[in-house]
Amino acid sequence: MTNLLTRPHPHPHQEARRNLMTAHRPLLLCAAGMTVLTVFSGIGMVIDERTVLGEPVWLKPFKFAVSFALYAATLAWMLSKVQRWRRTLWWLATVAVLGFLLPEIAVITFQAARGVRSHFNFSTPLDETLFAIMGGAAYLGWLMTFAVGVFLLFQRRLDRAMAWAIPLGIALSLGGMSIGYLMTSPTPDQAEALRNGLEPTTIGAHSIGGFDGGATMPLTGWATESGDLRVAHFVGLHALQALPLIAVGLRLLARRFPVLHDMTTRTALVIVAALGYAGVIGLLLWQAQRGQALAHPDGLTLTAAGALLAAVAVSAAIVVSVQQARRLSRTTFSPEKYRPI
């Protein structure tokens, strides 16, 4: 008879699946809803010929739905790992869903259905109010994500590399969110109009050295003739997924490469990756603020990118070399090998 002493332990994959499904239902439901909206918006881009600033009217809901689905699913996965402050984290994440994700996507979708711009739109009192709601929701989302990151920082985990990857990913993601606020400042032309007592219908922009609505890249909609703050914004936001994925990748590679068996080595490589990722965000932001499109880097940008790549490669090589030297030292001077006869 099976009892408490003889009951078999659940398979690790079954346990992980159960943890995920019970981690945070509001986040999981939100991710599912965003997935549905992604499909709906994708269909809308095909059958709805309307455009806003030269882009399909449903492109923005599509992009935000994908991003929010990833955010919600990733945060739900992170909360499945917690051992302490579960209830506090549950409420913080619930506030993020109800006060950030849902209001933000609701306004974006509503404005798309109307065929008007959602961001920086001051054309009517309604548009201005909706943009203010989005701004407040984004600020609340930043605060909730920060708070979740603080509590996750002090969780006890077995995998030290992941213990670093999660808070570092959240920190970089918060930096990416913050770039969004740079877009809300009036452009020089808009500031001049405001000083002259005029009421521009648009206040803020994501383009620098050009205007919103110019030539863009396919799908992303990023400007190809001017700097675009959305590039660094996007890359920063998704550090939330990138850093944990790097930690998972290193753990998988450890099965093939013995040098990665050591937890300290994998942790150091995660930190190197985080520093390199931060450098990429900074480089993309610097490029955009110089009015330069992602697709057309100049020599200075390419030089900086090359230096960053070299620094990351050298740092990673040093980490791996140190671990290899330690392994060789332990093998060469093994006490078992030199045991007295």
Secondary structure as UniProt FT lines:
FT   TURN            4..6
FT   HELIX           12..23
FT   HELIX           25..47
FT   STRAND          51..52
FT   TURN            53..54
FT   STRAND          55..56
FT   TURN            57..58
FT   HELIX           59..79
FT   TURN            80..81
FT   HELIX           86..96
FT   HELIX           97..101
FT   HELIX           102..114
FT   TURN            119..120
FT   HELIX           125..153
FT   HELIX           160..182
FT   TURN            183..184
FT   HELIX           188..195
FT   TURN            196..197
FT   STRAND          207..208
FT   TURN            212..213
FT   TURN            218..220
FT   STRAND          227..228
FT   HELIX           229..237
FT   HELIX           239..253
FT   TURN            254..256
FT   HELIX           258..260
FT   HELIX           263..289
FT   TURN            290..291
FT   TURN            294..295
FT   HELIX           299..332
FT   TURN            335..338
//
